[in-house]
Amino acid sequence: PTSKEMSARFRRSSLYYNYIRPRFAKAVQKGQSGSNKITQPPYTWEFGSTFFTMFLLNASRHFRILSRNRDLLSQRMKQCVGQAVMLGTIFWQTENDALKL
């Protein structure tokens, strides 16, 4: 089924009518907006999570994926060390005048 069909099925479900729809109806009513959780953060944020939370989740996921592939991780470490040595030898013992463009 498509996403529109799934959305229509959910709107016809008893879960939607018994729990979700009444909360939105309360949120629309003035005077009860402070006591209803739907009108308070994080439900009122444009995005569900902050940038920092999403950054941490993506960074931890990326680290987990890299750490599972030992061959790729060892090759990347060798590449980084090799590049650091090459760049270090190029700029080792250079004067400040040589670094200017």
Secondary structure, DSSP 8 states (H G I E B T S, - for coil): --HHHHHHHHHHSHHIIIIIHHHHHHHHSTT-TTT-GGGSTTTTSSSSS-HHHHHHHHHHHHHHHHHH-HHHHHHHHHHHHHHHHHHHHHHTT--HHHH--
